[in-house]
Amino acid sequence: MNQVLETNVFFFISALSSIVLTIFGAIALYYLIGILRNVRAITETMREGTDAIAEDIERVRETVLNGGKHVWRFFSFLQGLTGGMSPKKKPTRRRRIIEEDDDDEEGE
């Protein structure tokens, strides 16, 4: 009789653990489905963005092939706004020396 009782306890614990594991698996699956939906939405947004960029690049390519002057004017305009591509020159040391000489002459 003791073995029958041990067997029943074993099956009860096994059934209970199976139910608990099934519930945890269902919860994990629920969250996994939510994550996959978000990933799908993100990839769709990225796909739309890359399609828009590809269309823009195609338009720029056609513009360059048909009339590159407009693109050149645009880049020249941008270069004018930024002050050109060359870095600003630093004042030379000679100018400071000349200014110091002028100060000395005024003091004498």
Backbone as a chain_set.jsonl record, in Angstrom:
{"seq": "MNQVLETNVFFFISALSSIVLTIFGAIALYYLIGILRNVRAITETMREGTDAIAEDIERVRETVLNGGKHVWRFFSFLQGLTGGMSPKKKPTRRRRIIEEDDDDEEGE", "coords": {"N": [[0.815, -1.199, 0.0], [1.988, 1.179, 0.591], [3.66, 1.723, -1.565], [1.825, 2.306, -3.594], [0.717, 4.667, -2.644], [2.984, 6.336, -2.724], [3.388, 6.345, -5.483], [1.055, 7.63, -6.364], [1.44, 10.163, -5.202], [3.739, 10.943, -6.59], [2.725, 11.118, -9.258], [0.84, 13.125, -8.872], [2.476, 15.341, -8.192], [3.99, 15.479, -10.54], [1.992, 16.071, -12.435], [1.117, 18.546, -11.482], [3.475, 20.091, -11.756], [3.725, 19.976, -14.518], [1.498, 21.464, -15.302], [2.141, 23.974, -14.213], [4.51, 24.565, -15.65], [3.425, 24.663, -18.229], [1.772, 26.911, -18.003], [3.724, 28.931, -17.52], [5.095, 28.697, -19.966], [3.074, 29.509, -21.746], [2.762, 32.182, -20.974], [5.323, 33.173, -21.597], [5.279, 32.746, -24.361], [3.232, 34.516, -25.074], [4.453, 37.033, -24.551], [6.583, 36.801, -26.343], [5.258, 36.811, -28.804], [4.281, 39.434, -28.779], [6.729, 40.846, -28.88], [7.666, 40.024, -31.4], [5.715, 41.18, -33.036], [6.302, 43.891, -32.644], [8.861, 43.943, -33.755], [8.212, 43.374, -36.399], [6.744, 45.676, -37.068], [8.764, 47.601, -36.819], [10.6, 46.754, -38.8], [9.002, 47.12, -41.039], [8.682, 49.903, -41.051], [11.361, 50.615, -41.438], [11.731, 49.511, -43.976], [9.994, 51.072, -45.523], [11.278, 53.531, -45.192], [13.807, 53.036, -46.387], [12.958, 52.556, -48.979], [11.997, 55.091, -49.646], [14.371, 56.567, -49.499], [15.797, 55.331, -51.55], [14.234, 56.094, -53.736], [14.656, 58.87, -53.647], [17.401, 58.992, -54.142], [17.427, 57.961, -56.709], [16.037, 60.008, -58.026], [17.867, 62.117, -57.698], [19.982, 61.078, -59.152], [18.862, 60.995, -61.735], [18.511, 63.73, -62.082], [21.148, 64.619, -62.075], [22.088, 63.33, -64.359], [20.449, 64.458, -66.338], [20.609, 67.238, -66.047], [23.063, 68.468, -64.665], [23.798, 70.928, -63.777], [22.077, 72.153, -61.995], [22.432, 70.731, -59.623], [25.081, 71.319, -59.11], [24.878, 74.061, -58.672], [23.373, 74.024, -56.333], [25.152, 72.792, -54.5], [27.162, 74.695, -54.582], [25.804, 76.832, -53.461], [25.399, 75.835, -50.853], [28.057, 75.698, -50.072], [28.701, 78.365, -50.065], [27.143, 79.211, -47.915], [28.357, 77.958, -45.749], [30.811, 79.091, -45.722], [32.752, 78.128, -47.348], [35.026, 75.376, -47.973], [37.528, 75.483, -46.852], [39.469, 75.745, -43.881], [39.289, 78.355, -41.367], [41.74, 80.885, -41.385], [44.359, 81.432, -39.087], [45.321, 84.38, -37.298], [48.379, 85.927, -38.192], [51.61, 85.88, -36.641], [53.104, 88.093, -37.133], [51.425, 90.281, -37.323], [50.681, 90.729, -34.676], [53.108, 91.486, -33.627], [53.565, 93.871, -34.99], [51.442, 95.399, -33.969], [52.233, 95.549, -31.286], [54.586, 97.056, -31.574], [53.48, 99.495, -32.397], [52.145, 100.231, -30.076], [54.306, 100.623, -28.376], [55.529, 102.862, -29.549], [53.609, 104.825, -29.131], [53.681, 105.109, -26.408], [56.157, 106.332, -25.936]], "CA": [[0.0, 0.0, 0.0], [2.886, 2.308, 0.669], [4.134, 2.012, -2.926], [0.711, 2.908, -4.32], [0.625, 6.046, -2.167], [4.136, 7.052, -3.288], [3.133, 6.501, -6.918], [0.025, 8.668, -6.516], [2.069, 11.455, -4.879], [4.615, 11.259, -7.722], [1.907, 11.553, -10.398], [0.243, 14.413, -8.521], [3.524, 16.359, -8.318], [4.311, 15.581, -11.976], [0.898, 16.773, -13.11], [1.151, 19.933, -11.039], [4.619, 20.758, -12.388], [3.407, 20.12, -15.944], [0.555, 22.578, -15.43], [2.881, 25.217, -13.943], [5.39, 24.799, -16.796], [2.575, 25.049, -19.358], [1.358, 28.304, -17.786], [4.896, 29.77, -17.786], [5.338, 28.664, -21.414], [2.056, 30.335, -22.404], [3.1, 33.589, -20.701], [6.509, 33.49, -22.406], [4.84, 32.803, -25.759], [2.473, 35.759, -25.221], [5.417, 38.128, -24.667], [7.346, 36.605, -27.575], [4.407, 37.273, -29.911], [4.307, 40.9, -28.719], [8.036, 41.294, -29.362], [7.719, 39.795, -32.847], [4.879, 42.2, -33.678], [7.065, 45.135, -32.642], [9.935, 43.794, -34.738], [7.586, 43.486, -37.718], [6.435, 47.094, -37.286], [10.029, 48.313, -37.011], [11.147, 46.423, -40.116], [8.147, 47.753, -42.052], [9.061, 51.313, -41.072], [12.674, 50.698, -42.07], [11.559, 49.211, -45.395], [9.421, 52.271, -46.143], [12.325, 54.55, -45.202], [14.813, 52.724, -47.401], [12.34, 52.767, -50.292], [11.969, 56.541, -49.879], [15.747, 56.99, -49.776], [16.141, 54.831, -52.882], [13.566, 56.969, -54.704], [15.349, 60.153, -53.641], [18.688, 58.815, -54.821], [17.123, 57.813, -58.136], [15.73, 61.351, -58.548], [19.125, 62.871, -57.778], [20.747, 60.511, -60.276], [18.258, 61.492, -62.971], [18.8, 65.159, -62.17], [22.553, 64.771, -62.46], [22.244, 62.911, -65.753], [19.724, 65.351, -67.237], [21.055, 68.616, -65.928], [23.884, 68.514, -63.472], [24.055, 72.309, -63.375], [21.263, 72.47, -60.826], [23.074, 70.127, -58.459], [26.296, 72.096, -58.869], [24.444, 75.325, -58.071], [22.952, 73.744, -54.965], [26.337, 72.599, -53.673], [27.835, 75.993, -54.486], [25.031, 77.597, -52.495], [25.741, 75.323, -49.531], [29.432, 76.07, -49.777], [28.66, 79.782, -49.724], [26.569, 79.363, -46.577], [29.286, 77.492, -44.725], [32.07, 79.814, -45.805], [33.73, 77.363, -48.113], [35.514, 74.159, -47.341], [38.819, 75.684, -46.216], [39.345, 76.221, -42.504], [39.633, 79.756, -41.18], [43.159, 81.084, -41.124], [44.67, 82.091, -37.828], [46.108, 85.59, -37.53], [49.814, 85.653, -38.178], [52.359, 86.444, -35.517], [53.646, 89.38, -37.567], [50.46, 91.324, -37.026], [50.772, 91.02, -33.256], [54.368, 92.199, -33.405], [53.37, 95.242, -35.485], [50.577, 96.084, -33.009], [53.021, 95.829, -30.094], [55.46, 98.166, -31.918], [52.671, 100.697, -32.403], [51.891, 100.561, -28.677], [55.566, 101.15, -27.82], [55.764, 104.197, -30.087], [52.653, 105.738, -28.511], [54.111, 105.315, -25.024], [57.412, 107.096, -25.859]], "C": [[0.857, 1.26, 0.0], [3.391, 2.706, -0.715], [3.057, 2.678, -3.758], [0.57, 4.373, -3.92], [1.771, 6.886, -2.716], [3.938, 7.304, -4.78], [2.1, 7.589, -7.159], [0.596, 10.056, -6.229], [2.97, 11.878, -6.033], [3.81, 11.782, -8.91], [1.238, 12.895, -10.128], [1.263, 15.54, -8.688], [3.904, 16.551, -9.783], [3.234, 16.341, -12.735], [0.888, 18.248, -12.755], [2.299, 20.706, -11.694], [4.391, 20.933, -13.887], [2.463, 21.295, -16.18], [1.274, 23.915, -15.237], [3.801, 25.547, -15.124], [4.591, 25.224, -18.031], [2.12, 26.496, -19.218], [2.525, 29.256, -18.049], [5.221, 29.822, -19.279], [4.35, 29.533, -22.176], [2.339, 31.818, -22.193], [4.298, 34.018, -21.543], [6.137, 33.616, -23.882], [4.057, 34.084, -26.037], [3.425, 36.943, -25.398], [6.248, 38.012, -25.944], [6.549, 37.07, -28.791], [4.372, 38.799, -29.946], [5.611, 41.464, -29.249], [8.124, 41.134, -30.871], [6.843, 40.784, -33.606], [5.61, 43.536, -33.739], [8.199, 45.086, -33.664], [9.376, 43.93, -36.15], [7.279, 44.948, -38.046], [7.707, 47.899, -37.556], [10.604, 48.019, -38.389], [10.304, 47.03, -41.23], [8.482, 49.23, -42.18], [10.41, 51.495, -41.753], [12.57, 50.446, -43.575], [10.993, 50.429, -46.131], [10.465, 53.38, -46.238], [13.377, 54.284, -46.266], [14.241, 52.873, -48.807], [12.303, 54.26, -50.636], [13.365, 57.057, -50.21], [16.162, 56.535, -51.166], [15.488, 55.684, -53.966], [14.254, 58.319, -54.782], [16.678, 60.065, -54.382], [18.472, 58.668, -56.324], [16.801, 59.171, -58.764], [16.984, 62.201, -58.676], [19.955, 62.378, -58.944], [20.198, 61.009, -61.609], [18.544, 62.976, -63.169], [20.231, 65.391, -62.62], [22.743, 64.396, -63.924], [21.587, 63.891, -66.718], [20.203, 66.79, -67.171], [21.825, 68.791, -64.645], [24.149, 69.922, -62.982], [23.28, 72.664, -62.113], [21.894, 71.924, -59.55], [24.32, 70.925, -58.101], [25.943, 73.436, -58.22], [24.045, 75.118, -56.617], [24.164, 73.574, -54.057], [27.139, 73.888, -53.544], [27.127, 76.881, -53.474], [25.36, 77.153, -51.07], [27.15, 75.724, -49.13], [29.502, 77.547, -49.41], [28.108, 80.021, -48.33], [27.562, 78.983, -45.484], [30.62, 78.211, -44.791], [33.143, 79.052, -46.539], [34.225, 76.161, -47.335], [36.835, 74.382, -46.606], [38.624, 76.189, -44.794], [39.761, 77.681, -42.404], [41.105, 79.863, -40.828], [43.328, 81.813, -39.803], [45.455, 83.363, -38.124], [47.595, 85.267, -37.378], [50.469, 86.344, -36.992], [52.858, 87.835, -35.869], [52.694, 90.512, -37.2], [50.522, 91.704, -35.542], [52.036, 91.814, -32.95], [54.214, 93.648, -33.847], [52.495, 96.017, -34.508], [51.343, 96.429, -31.735], [53.979, 96.991, -30.353], [54.711, 99.481, -31.912], [52.382, 101.151, -30.967], [53.135, 101.171, -28.031], [55.823, 102.577, -28.28], [54.853, 105.211, -29.444], [53.083, 106.046, -27.081], [55.341, 106.175, -24.902], [57.226, 108.545, -26.052]], "O": [[0.459, 2.289, -0.547], [3.533, 3.894, -1.006], [3.371, 3.552, -4.566], [0.328, 5.227, -4.773], [1.558, 8.026, -3.129], [4.291, 8.373, -5.279], [2.26, 8.394, -8.077], [0.275, 11.017, -6.928], [2.969, 13.047, -6.419], [4.182, 12.793, -9.506], [1.084, 13.711, -11.037], [0.945, 16.581, -9.263], [4.12, 17.682, -10.218], [3.546, 17.17, -13.591], [0.677, 19.101, -13.617], [2.115, 21.841, -12.135], [4.818, 21.933, -14.463], [2.616, 22.034, -17.152], [1.055, 24.865, -15.989], [3.859, 26.7, -15.551], [5.053, 26.069, -18.799], [2.085, 27.232, -20.204], [2.352, 30.273, -18.721], [5.584, 30.878, -19.797], [4.722, 30.213, -23.133], [2.179, 32.622, -23.111], [4.292, 35.098, -22.133], [6.636, 34.504, -24.573], [4.194, 34.675, -27.107], [3.229, 37.766, -26.292], [6.579, 39.025, -26.559], [7.115, 37.663, -29.71], [4.428, 39.395, -31.022], [5.608, 42.449, -29.987], [8.615, 42.033, -31.555], [7.195, 41.188, -34.714], [5.553, 44.235, -34.751], [8.465, 46.071, -34.354], [10.012, 44.544, -37.007], [7.524, 45.404, -39.162], [7.721, 48.775, -38.42], [11.05, 48.936, -39.078], [10.845, 47.416, -42.266], [8.559, 49.756, -43.29], [10.588, 52.416, -42.55], [13.254, 51.103, -44.361], [11.45, 50.774, -47.22], [10.533, 54.089, -47.242], [13.794, 55.203, -46.971], [14.955, 53.271, -49.727], [12.549, 54.644, -51.779], [13.524, 57.891, -51.1], [16.817, 57.287, -51.888], [16.105, 55.968, -54.992], [14.421, 58.862, -55.874], [17.031, 60.957, -55.154], [19.25, 59.193, -57.12], [17.227, 59.463, -59.882], [17.146, 62.927, -59.657], [20.569, 63.177, -59.651], [20.955, 61.394, -62.5], [18.789, 63.425, -64.289], [20.494, 66.259, -63.452], [23.476, 65.068, -64.649], [22.112, 64.132, -67.805], [20.191, 67.484, -68.187], [21.267, 69.227, -63.638], [24.672, 70.102, -61.882], [23.779, 73.397, -61.259], [21.885, 72.59, -58.515], [24.586, 71.177, -56.926], [26.642, 73.888, -57.313], [24.349, 75.951, -55.763], [24.207, 74.143, -52.966], [27.733, 74.143, -52.496], [27.775, 77.602, -52.714], [25.572, 77.984, -50.188], [27.401, 76.051, -47.971], [30.279, 77.934, -48.537], [28.554, 80.933, -47.634], [27.603, 79.609, -44.425], [31.49, 77.944, -43.962], [34.331, 79.32, -46.357], [33.871, 75.968, -46.172], [37.226, 73.536, -45.803], [37.713, 76.974, -44.532], [40.496, 78.184, -43.253], [41.646, 79.049, -40.08], [42.542, 82.693, -39.452], [46.187, 83.413, -39.112], [47.998, 84.449, -36.55], [49.918, 87.286, -36.423], [53.019, 88.674, -34.983], [53.136, 91.591, -36.806], [50.425, 92.882, -35.201], [52.024, 92.711, -32.107], [54.679, 94.557, -33.159], [52.774, 97.186, -34.239], [51.126, 97.496, -31.16], [54.179, 97.828, -29.473], [55.252, 100.492, -31.464], [52.38, 102.35, -30.691], [53.039, 102.112, -27.242], [56.28, 103.41, -27.498], [55.263, 106.35, -29.225], [52.858, 107.157, -26.601], [55.568, 106.726, -23.825], [58.195, 109.303, -26.013]]}, "num_chains": 1, "name": "protein.A"}
